[in-house]
Amino acid sequence: MSIYFSFPFIVWVFRILHFYFASLSFVNQFFFSNKLVTSQPEQSQAIYSLFLLAMKNFSTIATQYIYVLFFLHCCCCTMFVLVLVQAADPSSSEAPMHKAEQQALYSAVQAFVGSWWNGSDLYPDPCGWTPIQGVYCDLYNDFWYVSVINIGPLYDNSLRCTTNIAEFSHHLFNLKHLKVLSFFSCFLSPSQNPITISTSNWEKLANSLESLEFRSNPGLIGTVPNTFGYLRNLQSLVLLENGLGGNLPEEIGTLVNLRRLVLAGNQFSGKIPESFGGLSKLLILDASRNKLSGSLPLTFGSLTSLLKLDLSNNMLEGKLPREIGRLKNLTLLDLGSNKISGGLAQSLEELVSVKEMVISNNPIGGGLKSIEWQNLQSLEILDLSNTCLTGNIHKSMAEMKRLRFLGLNSNNLSGRVSPRLAALPCIGALYLYGNNFTGELEFSESFYRRMGRRFGAWNNPKLCYRAEVNSTGHVPYGVKSCKQETTISGNVLSNAKFSEANWDHIGGKNGWEVPKSKNDQQMYNQWASDNRFKVDDTLHFNYTKDSVLVVTKDEYEKCHSAHPIFFSNNGVTVFTLDRPGLFYFISGVSGHCERGQKMIIKVLEPASPPQSADQNERKNDAAVAMATISSATLMSCIMSFVGVLFF
């Protein structure tokens, strides 16, 4: 802005000066080079004097004009500076925010952050030039109103909750245009500074609040208030990984505009309310990792807009309701790690949009033939492991063209394994271990090479692979060749007696268990170092309520593996040492490995066949000949070198 005033001022000053000096130059040239000066000197002198007087008057006027321009320029610059100062000084003009709204914001935030936080000093214009990190505003009728409050360490300079007692101030509910309220990692100590969600005043936010989130707050305890039912405009309710418990309130089912409901990672118990079936606009329902019990509500069939349903890691029981087949838009169904029984519901085949179906770790029972699996053409991940399934693999399972992962391990399935499974165009992981499959695996060597350990068929005692595959080196892990007779001795090692200790099972009569004292923490590795192991030896593990994992070296040292090389939890595990090198075993139960339930087995390289006497004699002759040649060659090189130096 100052440029617009400075530039004309400078231009006019230069014009005036240019006119003044140009005139003087012209007059001097005219009078002193013209004949008039020599012919009529008196007249010329008079005219010249008059001109000088005129120029003197002009100079005075021009100087005054320049002073006026300079004064106007200074006035404009001063006004510009005053405008800037006025804009930067909130005391000079009232911010477009009601004092009541501003004070409610300061008091609400201070109740969570701590009394040290003085909002009026730190953020005198919270919706203008001094914004609060995590707080956003919208204009209503030309005034600022708070619309978003995020409290927690989302950013480096975010509002962080006090380590002392925080509270839900009544001022929070006076922010009548508040749309989003979020608390992340704010209430951290359930023992020292626990806090419960306020049960009152939520009706004041009934017309405005659209999203309410509490994430990663272990110090947030108690139950979910029934008064959440007043929030009729709520579209997202997220209560993720807090310390909340008790029964879920029926009133949540009245939030008809709800599109996302996340209740995962808490301690909710009791049954899932039937009223949840009234959430017709719901897209995501995640109540995993709680203690919910009872059966799935029949009203779930009304959730026709649902895209994701995750109820895993609870204590749900009973049968799968046939109404579940009405969820035509469902893309993810995860019911893993519950107590659901009664077989696979036939209506599952009606979930034509589902991409991921996980029902593992449930006592489902029954077989696979009740479902026409070819109807699930969108299915990419199917996990039915450890579900007490019996019978054969249904032939229609080989017609799911988009299937990438198929987990049927740790069941009681039997019969032959169809070679059509290997022809699935997208298959990337196929787990069949821990069953009773029999006969010969008719998969190609290229399939074994492509899949590697992602094809698991171990712990099927009567299953073998074709003998001709063995010549390529790509064979299924833990499966015997059909040309070999599979026998399991009563000892830990099937082939030998490298030790006087004759253990029937790993851990002796006590089996695979946690060492009883700190002095015994190396008992498994001590035993392993006292014995020698060869390729194709077998290890026997007997245990109850435990598991056996084969892991990498790093996972062995950390006592944790999210994706073990081998896993078994059927109580009687037979593991074949199918290669030379090191094998790392740990228990899969939390805390057992740290207490010494782990073991390293070293498998020796296969011994080379003994050489005959003729072969040894030929090798000795060759060695003597090479030595002779090498000596002669060496002497020749030395003599040549000496000759070059001296001759």
C-alpha positions, 0 to 999 in steps of 0.5 A: 500500500505504501508503494502506491503513495511513494511512487507518485511523490517521487515522480512529481519531485523529479518532474519539478526538478527536471523542469527547473534545471532545464529552464536554467540551462535553456536561458543560459544558452539563449542569452550567452550564445545569442547575438542579442547579448552583444547588440543590446546588452542593457535590454538583455541584462534586464530580461535576464534579471526578470527571468532569474526573478521568475525562476526564484519565485518558481523555485519557492513555489516548487519547494512548497509544492514538494513540501506539501507532497511530502506531507501527504506522503507521510500522512498516508504512510502513517495511516497505513502503519496505524491500520497495521497496528490496529489489525494486530492489536485486539484491544483496539477493535473487538474480535468478531466472537462473542465474549460468552463463546470465547470464555466458554472455550477457554474454561472448557479447554482449561478443565482438561489441560490444567489451571496453568493454561491461561487462554485469554493471554496465550490466545486472545483471538482464538479464531483469528490471528492467534489460533489454538492448535486443534481448535477450529471455528466457523462463521455464523451470522458474521461471528466466530463460533467453535466447531471443532475441538481436538485434545491430545498429542495429535501435533507437536504443539497440541493441547495435552491433558493434565496429569492431574484430575481433568474434568468435563466442564459445563462450559464445554456444553455451552459451545452451541455450534460444536460439531466435532469433539475428540480426545486422543491419549488424554486420560492415561492412568486408570489407577492414579487419575481415572475419569468418567464421561459426564452423564449430563448436559449432552442434550445441549449438543443435540442439534450440532454434534456430529462426531464424538471420539475417545481414542487410546484413553486407558484412564477413561473408565466407567460406562457409556452414558445413556444420555448419548442418546440425545445426540440425534445428529451424531454420525460417528461415535468412536470409543476405541481402546479406552478403559470403559466397561459395563453393558452397552446402552440401548439408547445408542440404537436410537442414533439413526444418523450414525454411520460409524460405531467403533467400540473396540478395545474396551471391557464392554460386557453383556449382550449386544443390544437388539436396538442396534438393528435400528441403525439403518445408515450404519456403515461400520460396526466394530465391537472387537476385543471386548467381553461381549457375550450372548448370541448375535442379535437377529435384528442385525439383518436390518443393517443392510448398509453395513460395509464392515462388521467386526465382532472378533475376540469376544465371548459371543456364542450360539449359532450364526443367524440366517439373517446375516445373509441379508447384509448384501453390501458387507465387505468384511465379516470378522467373527474370529475368536469367539464361542460360536457353534452350530455349523456354518450358516448356509446364508453365508453364501448370500454375502456376494460382496464380502471380500474378507471372511474370518470365523477362525477360533470358534467351535463351529463344527460341521462341514464345508458342504453346506455352502455353495462357495462359488457364489462368493466371487468377491471373496479374497480372504477366507479363514476357517482355521481352528473351527472343529470342521470335519469332512472333506474340502468341498469342490466348490471352494476351488471356484473362488477366482479371487481368493488369495488366502485360504486357512483351513488348518487346525481342524479335523478335515479328512480325505484327499486334497484336490489339486484344483486348489493349486489352480486358483489364479490369485492364491497366495497362501494355503494352510491345510496343516493340523488335519487328517488329510490322506493320500498323495499331494498332486501339486506341481513343483512350480506350485511348491516353488512359488508358495514356499512356506505359505503352503502349509500341510504339515501335521497330516500324518497320512499325507505325502507328496509325489516322489518325483518332486523331490528331485527338484528340491522344492517340496512341501514343508513338513510333508514326507515323500510318498516313496519313504515309509513314515515311521515315528519312534517313541524317542525324541529323535526318530533315527538315532541314539546320539545320547544316553538320555532316552526322552519319550517327548520334549520335556520328558514325562512333563511334556512341553511346559514352562520350566518350574524354576529359574535354574531350569530356564536352559533345560531345553537348550541344554538337552539340545546341545547334548544331542545330535540331530540329522535331517528327517529326524522328528521331534514330539511335543506333548502339552495342554493349553499351549502351542509350538512355534518355529520362528526366526532368530530375531523372533526367538530373541524377542520371544514374539512372532506375529507370523511364525514359520510353523504353528501348532496348538493341537496338543500333540505336535510332531515336527520333522527336521527337514533341512540342516541348520538351526531351528528356533522353537518357542511357546506361543503363550504370552510369558512362557518363552520369557520364562525359558520355554524355548529351544534351539536345535542344530541339524547336522549337514549330511555326511559325505559318502566314504571314498574307496582306496583306489580313489584315495590313491588316484588323488594322492598321485595327482597331488604328487604330480601337481606338487612336482609340476608346481615346483618345476614351474616355480624354479623356472620362474625364479631363474627367469627373474634372476636372468632379467635382473643381472643379464 
